Amino acid sequence: MTHWILCFFRDERGAETTELAITGLVVAGGTVAGFNELKDKLSEKVGWTVRRLNQANGD
């Protein structure tokens, strides 16, 4: 059993795939966070613009 565990930890097959999967998850998470921030900023700008237009029209 100990031999099998040592061989398992020494075996590097699949290590690159795992590293790429983790990197992909980090990039995807960053992308989602970036888009959420962009959405929030755009909502603020649209709201500000609508308020300014309403003020200009006397509403």
URKA-V609771 format. One record per residue. N is the residue number from 1. RES is the residue in one letter. SS is DSSP state (H for helix, E for strand, C for the rest). PSI is psi in whole degrees, 0 to 359 (* if undefined). Layout:
n=(N N)
res=(RES RES)
ss=(SS SS)
psi=(PSI PSI)
This chain:
n=(1 2 3 4 5 6 7 8 9 10 11 12 13 14 15 16 17 18 19 20 21 22 23 24 25 26 27 28 29 30 31 32 33 34 35 36 37 38 39 40 41 42 43 44 45 46 47 48 49 50 51 52 53 54 55 56 57 58 59)
res=(M T H W I L C F F R D E R G A E T T E L A I T G L V V A G G T V A G F N E L K D K L S E K V G W T V R R L N Q A N G D)
ss=(C H H H H H H H H H C C C C H H H H H H H H H H H H H H H H H H H H H H H H H H H H H H H H H H H H H H H H H H C C C)
psi=(317 322 317 318 316 318 322 316 333 336 121 7 134 351 318 319 318 317 318 323 317 317 318 320 320 316 317 318 318 322 315 315 319 316 323 318 317 318 315 316 319 321 319 314 318 317 316 315 318 317 316 318 319 321 320 329 358 19 *)
